[in-house]
Amino acid sequence: MELRQLEYFVAVAEERNFTRAAERVRISQSGVSAQIRQLERELGAELFDRSGRTATLTVAGKAALEHARAALAAARAVEQAVGEVSDLIRGRLAVGMVVGCTVTPLFDALAGFHRAHPGVEIALLEDGSDRLVDGVRDGALDLALVGTATAAPGGLPALTVTSDRLVAAVPAGHPLADRPHVTLEDLRAHPIVCMPPGTGLRTVFDRACAARDVHPVIAFEVSAADAIADLAGRGLGVGILSSSMAGAYRDRLTARVIDDADAPAMLALVWKNTHTPAVRAFLAQARRAFAGASSRVSDAG
């Protein structure tokens, strides 16, 4: 059994596809398939069910996955420990970000980390917040920037980046635009444009509605703030955004804080552990980048 076989096994398990796994590990699909077959022969059990369109783990594969990840992590730790002693961090850093992310301090942190540690390969994945949290928890991702309704999503360590009230965003001339206050009850008379379930902002909105026994009509579900603003600006519904998101569209939308949606929508950087030098170094870079952004916002306000 070789480490590369375990690497290919984990790649196929996470991608659920031999072709995408081959692209990820940068060898041919036939090479990945051959190594997986060799590993299965050595273990005496099939690791994947290949009968469908996707490669799904068998019972034996599920049992092996956690141990394979642990073995790869241990190997990376050995390499990184040696690199740390020699003042050079190597390895791979897998970072997730919520779909439609426009938080430039994250990109600043990635750029600063890359300049400081060019020996680390950075992988960036965009997905829904719930799936990103799951990815961090199961070890597929090292860190992720997620939208959340709680300070510690999924029970993971977290750095809160923003904490904002929910707002109703509407164009000029909309019945809500001239109201000094907006409540969840006011929204019942209008179609809603909101992010889909599994996002932090939607979770906050749904919980607020449930607490008030209000059931608005969700007419459009889109993952990006820009899309919410565009739909709301065309009069197709009331956009539900965080106050910081809505600030980018003040030239065309009026934002009213939803008075009885008390819980904030938060954006947070989450991680599982800081055992590797790469994670520790990126966290330090991210803290500086986000702190600098907060300082600039405070100075401007």
PyMOL commands that set and color helices and strands:
alter all, ss='L'
color gray80, all
select helices_A, chain A and resi 3-15+18-25+29-43+59-85+104-116+129-138+153-155+184-187+200-212+225-233+243-249+277-300
alter helices_A, ss='H'
color red, helices_A
select strands_A, chain A and resi 48-49+56-57+91-98+120-127+143-148+158-164+166-170+192-194+218-221+238-242+254-257+265-271
alter strands_A, ss='S'
color yellow, strands_A
deselect
rebuild
show_as cartoon
